[in-house]
Amino acid sequence: MSVDAFTYDGGRVESGETQRIRYTVSETYLGDPIRIPVTVVNGDDPGPTVFLSAAAHGDELNGIAVVREVAREWDHGDVRGTLVCLPVLNVQGFLTQQRYLPVYDRDLNRSFPGNRRGTSARRVAAAIFENFVRPCDLGLDFHTSTRGRTNMLHVRADMDDDPTARLAQAFGASVVVAGAGEPGMLRREATERGVPTVTVELGEAHRFERALIDRALDGVRSVFAEYGVFPQETVRWPGWRTVIRSADEKTWLRADVGGIAEMQCERGDLVYEGDAVCAITNPFRDDVATVTAPFTGLLVGSLENPVVYPGNPLCHLVELDDRTRRVIESRRGRSPPEEDSIS
């Protein structure tokens, strides 16, 4: 922690200075530069260096709004440390509103830490990682679900790594899905190199969802409070929290038939074992396949596009312990089915 200049290949940001740059990470077929937008806020006082990134998948927009607001709208007068704001990592995908890099359909979020002599995706990843991720002390990487599905706000993190677990808890989300992540993921590769990083999931692709964006901004403030970046803020407690550690505590419910899916529940809903969560019908609506919850839990993610093939995911269900379930019921004014029948 220091008030040293933040340096990257080709520039430096002095203490007390803010710079907005467009950093070249690749070139087009015409040889024109492909540049990512970066805002670096280097405070007057010592503190951690934090990166906030979004749109590693080019069609995931909610995170862009979060990072852009932190970079442009927030008062940086009391910042202790350095903020590195990267609102659009995958510029090519963003311009074409595609999830992956258009060049050979590569997934930028499976390409970190990158390789300066590797594929086009790995070269982009290396330019980002070496200049704006590796110099940091911690990071928040914002994502949404893929198109046609939506996620409730939750965090994904390697909870076996103590510094990363601290960061995940500081964000103040009610649901944390534990796991190191796949090789090449930004959060995994950064964490393994001493930069604790978590993924924040919120909403769906191709849109801004203001309520989720505001809740994510609250999480950023909470993290900044925990690490002393914003000493005037307080760490947020969400009211309840569940950490999903085992594969047995979560499942994707999938369609066994093709047809038109009618969801009976929404993201964030509490469902009980045996509850109908979805009905799949044919065009005549005379053949109904009902999908039920295999255990009591929370719908972390759910379908938005109602047309499905057999095997398509319908919803992501995570299991809850009894104590957490009771807390949620008390807050939402709902009772389990057997109590409903008694009343």
C-alpha positions in Angstrom: 0.0 0.0 0.0 1.5 3.3 -1.1 1.0 6.5 -2.8 3.4 5.6 -5.6 2.5 6.3 -9.2 0.4 3.6 -11.0 2.4 2.5 -14.0 1.4 0.6 -17.1 3.2 0.0 -20.4 3.3 3.4 -22.0 2.2 5.6 -19.1 1.9 6.4 -15.4 -0.7 7.9 -13.1 0.7 10.0 -10.3 -0.6 10.2 -6.8 -3.7 12.5 -6.7 -4.3 12.1 -10.4 -7.1 10.6 -12.5 -6.5 9.5 -16.1 -8.9 8.2 -18.7 -7.1 6.4 -21.4 -7.9 4.1 -24.3 -5.3 1.3 -24.2 -4.4 -0.6 -27.3 -4.8 -4.4 -26.9 -5.0 -5.6 -30.5 -5.6 -4.5 -34.1 -8.3 -4.9 -36.7 -7.9 -6.5 -40.1 -7.1 -3.0 -41.4 -4.4 -2.5 -38.9 -6.4 0.0 -36.8 -5.9 -0.2 -33.0 -8.5 -2.0 -30.8 -8.4 0.0 -27.5 -10.1 -0.7 -24.2 -11.3 2.2 -22.0 -9.5 2.5 -18.7 -10.0 4.9 -15.9 -7.2 5.0 -13.2 -7.9 7.0 -10.0 -4.8 7.3 -7.9 -5.6 8.7 -4.5 -3.6 11.1 -2.4 -3.5 8.6 0.6 -2.1 5.1 0.8 -4.4 2.1 0.3 -4.9 -0.9 -1.8 -5.0 -1.0 -5.6 -8.4 -2.4 -6.8 -9.5 -3.3 -10.3 -13.1 -3.4 -11.4 -13.8 -5.1 -14.7 -16.8 -5.9 -16.9 -17.8 -7.1 -20.3 -15.2 -9.9 -20.6 -18.3 -11.2 -22.5 -19.2 -8.5 -24.9 -23.0 -8.7 -24.4 -23.0 -8.5 -20.6 -24.0 -4.9 -19.9 -25.0 -4.5 -16.3 -21.4 -4.6 -15.1 -20.5 -1.9 -17.5 -22.9 0.4 -15.8 -21.5 -0.5 -12.4 -17.8 0.2 -13.3 -18.6 3.3 -15.3 -20.5 4.8 -12.4 -17.7 4.1 -10.0 -15.2 5.7 -12.4 -17.2 8.7 -13.4 -20.0 9.5 -10.9 -18.5 8.8 -7.6 -16.6 11.4 -5.6 -13.0 10.3 -5.5 -11.8 13.0 -3.1 -11.5 10.5 -0.2 -10.1 7.6 -2.2 -7.3 5.8 -0.3 -5.3 3.7 -2.8 -5.9 3.3 -6.5 -8.9 2.3 -8.5 -8.4 0.7 -11.9 -11.8 0.7 -13.8 -12.1 -1.5 -16.9 -15.7 -1.2 -18.1 -15.3 -3.1 -21.4 -12.7 -5.8 -21.6 -14.0 -7.4 -24.8 -14.3 -4.4 -27.1 -14.7 -6.5 -30.2 -17.5 -8.5 -28.7 -19.1 -5.4 -27.3 -19.1 -3.6 -30.7 -20.9 -6.6 -32.3 -22.9 -7.4 -29.2 -21.6 -11.0 -29.0 -20.5 -12.9 -26.0 -17.2 -14.0 -27.4 -14.4 -12.4 -29.4 -15.6 -12.5 -33.0 -12.2 -13.7 -34.2 -12.6 -17.5 -34.1 -15.3 -17.2 -31.5 -12.8 -17.2 -28.6 -13.9 -16.8 -25.0 -11.8 -14.0 -23.5 -12.7 -15.3 -20.0 -10.9 -18.6 -20.7 -7.8 -16.9 -22.0 -6.2 -15.3 -19.0 -3.5 -14.6 -17.9 -2.8 -14.5 -21.6 0.3 -14.9 -23.8 2.0 -12.2 -25.8 2.9 -14.7 -28.5 -0.3 -16.8 -28.3 -3.7 -16.7 -30.1 -5.5 -13.3 -30.6 -7.6 -13.9 -27.5 -4.5 -14.7 -25.4 -2.7 -11.6 -26.6 -5.6 -9.4 -25.7 -5.8 -11.1 -22.3 -2.1 -10.7 -21.7 -2.2 -6.9 -22.5 -5.1 -6.5 -20.0 -3.7 -8.8 -17.3 -0.1 -7.6 -17.2 -0.9 -3.9 -17.2 -4.1 -3.6 -15.2 -4.7 -6.8 -13.2 -1.3 -8.0 -12.0 -0.4 -4.7 -10.3 -3.5 -4.8 -8.1 -4.2 -6.1 -4.6 -7.8 -7.3 -5.3 -10.4 -7.3 -8.0 -14.2 -7.4 -8.8 -15.1 -8.9 -12.1 -18.8 -8.3 -13.1 -20.8 -10.7 -15.3 -24.4 -11.5 -16.2 -26.0 -14.7 -17.3 -25.8 -15.6 -21.0 -28.6 -14.5 -23.3 -32.0 -16.2 -22.7 -31.3 -16.6 -18.9 -31.0 -14.4 -15.9 -29.1 -14.5 -12.6 -30.0 -13.1 -9.2 -27.2 -11.0 -7.7 -24.6 -13.4 -6.2 -20.8 -13.9 -5.9 -18.6 -16.7 -7.1 -15.3 -17.1 -5.4 -12.6 -19.6 -4.2 -13.7 -19.8 -0.6 -10.8 -22.1 0.2 -8.5 -19.1 -0.3 -8.7 -16.9 2.9 -8.1 -13.5 1.2 -10.6 -14.3 -1.5 -13.2 -15.4 1.1 -12.7 -12.1 2.9 -13.4 -10.3 -0.3 -16.5 -12.4 -1.2 -18.0 -11.8 2.3 -17.2 -8.1 2.1 -19.3 -7.6 -1.0 -22.4 -8.4 1.1 -24.2 -10.7 -1.3 -26.6 -13.2 0.3 -25.5 -16.1 -2.0 -21.9 -17.1 -2.5 -21.1 -20.0 -4.9 -17.8 -21.5 -3.9 -15.2 -22.7 -6.4 -11.9 -21.8 -8.0 -13.4 -21.4 -11.4 -12.3 -22.8 -14.8 -8.7 -22.5 -16.1 -8.4 -19.2 -18.0 -11.0 -17.4 -16.0 -9.9 -13.9 -14.9 -10.9 -14.5 -11.2 -9.1 -17.8 -11.0 -5.9 -16.7 -12.7 -5.7 -13.5 -10.8 -6.3 -15.2 -7.4 -3.7 -17.8 -8.1 -1.2 -15.0 -8.7 -1.9 -13.2 -5.4 -4.7 -10.9 -6.5 -7.8 -12.1 -4.8 -10.7 -11.7 -7.2 -14.4 -12.6 -7.2 -17.0 -12.8 -9.9 -20.2 -10.8 -9.3 -23.2 -12.2 -11.3 -26.1 -9.9 -11.9 -29.1 -10.2 -14.2 -29.1 -11.0 -17.9 -27.3 -10.0 -21.1 -28.2 -7.2 -23.5 -29.7 -4.8 -21.0 -29.3 -2.5 -18.0 -31.2 -3.5 -14.9 -31.2 -0.5 -12.6 -32.2 -2.3 -9.4 -29.4 -4.9 -9.8 -26.9 -2.2 -10.7 -27.7 -0.3 -7.6 -27.3 -3.4 -5.4 -24.0 -4.1 -7.0 -22.8 -0.6 -6.4 -23.8 -1.1 -2.7 -21.5 -4.1 -2.8 -18.6 -2.1 -4.2 -19.0 0.4 -1.4 -19.0 -2.4 1.1 -15.8 -3.8 -0.3 -14.2 -0.3 -0.3 -15.2 0.0 3.4 -13.7 -3.3 4.3 -10.3 -2.5 2.7 -10.2 1.2 3.7 -10.6 2.6 0.2 -13.6 4.6 1.3 -13.1 5.0 5.1 -16.4 6.9 5.3 -18.4 3.8 4.2 -19.5 0.8 6.2 -19.3 -2.9 5.5 -22.7 -4.3 4.4 -24.4 -7.3 6.0 -27.1 -8.6 3.6 -29.3 -10.0 6.4 -28.6 -13.6 5.6 -25.9 -15.5 3.7 -25.5 -19.0 2.3 -22.2 -20.3 0.9 -22.7 -23.1 -1.6 -19.6 -25.3 -1.4 -20.5 -28.7 -2.7 -21.8 -29.9 -6.1 -24.5 -31.7 -4.2 -25.9 -28.4 -3.0 -26.7 -27.1 -6.5 -28.1 -28.3 -9.7 -29.3 -27.2 -13.1 -32.8 -28.3 -13.8 -33.0 -29.2 -17.5 -35.8 -29.8 -20.0 -36.4 -33.4 -20.8 -38.7 -32.5 -23.8 -38.7 -29.8 -26.4 -41.4 -27.1 -26.4 -42.5 -23.8 -24.9 -41.5 -23.4 -21.3 -43.7 -21.5 -18.9 -41.7 -20.6 -15.7 -43.8 -20.8 -12.5 -41.0 -19.1 -10.5 -38.6 -16.2 -10.9 -34.9 -15.7 -10.1 -34.4 -15.3 -6.4 -37.5 -17.3 -5.5 -37.6 -19.7 -2.6 -39.0 -23.0 -3.8 -39.8 -26.2 -1.8 -39.1 -29.8 -2.7 -41.8 -30.9 -5.1 -42.9 -27.4 -6.1 -43.6 -27.0 -9.8 -41.0 -24.6 -11.2 -41.8 -24.9 -14.9 -44.3 -26.4 -17.3 -43.3 -27.3 -20.9 -46.0 -27.6 -23.5 -46.3 -28.3 -27.2 -47.8 -25.7 -29.6 -51.3 -27.1 -29.0 -50.8 -27.0 -25.2 -52.3 -30.4 -24.9 -49.2 -32.2 -23.6 -47.7 -30.7 -20.4 -44.4 -31.8 -18.8 -44.1 -30.4 -15.3 -40.6 -29.8 -13.9 -40.4 -29.9 -10.1 -37.8 -28.9 -7.5 -35.8 -31.9 -6.3 -35.0 -30.1 -3.0 -35.9 -27.0 -1.1 -33.7 -24.1 -2.3 -33.2 -20.8 -4.0 -33.5 -20.1 -7.8 -30.2 -18.4 -8.4 -30.7 -18.4 -12.2 -33.7 -18.9 -14.4 -34.8 -19.1 -18.0 -35.9 -16.0 -19.9 -36.2 -17.3 -23.5 -39.2 -19.7 -23.3 -38.3 -22.0 -26.2 -36.4 -25.1 -25.3 -34.8 -28.2 -26.7 -34.4 -31.4 -24.6 -31.4 -30.8 -22.3 -31.6 -27.0 -22.3 -31.1 -25.5 -18.8 -34.3 -24.1 -17.2 -33.0 -22.9 -13.8 -30.1 -23.0 -11.4 -31.2 -24.2 -8.0 -29.1 -24.0 -4.8 -29.9 -25.8 -1.6 -30.5 -24.0 1.7 -30.0 -25.2 5.2 -33.0 -25.0 7.6 -31.8 -21.9 9.4 -31.2 -19.9 6.3 -34.6 -21.1 4.9 -36.4 -19.9 8.1 -34.7 -16.5 7.9 -35.8 -16.1 4.3 -39.3 -17.2 5.1 -39.5 -14.7 8.0 -38.3 -11.9 5.7 -40.6 -12.7 2.9 -43.7 -13.7 4.9 -43.8 -17.2 3.5 -44.2 -20.6 5.2 -43.3 -24.1 4.0 -46.1 -26.1 2.3 -47.0 -28.2 5.4 -47.4 -25.0 7.5 -49.6 -23.4 4.7 -51.9 -26.4 4.9 -52.3 -26.1 8.6 -53.3 -22.5 8.4 
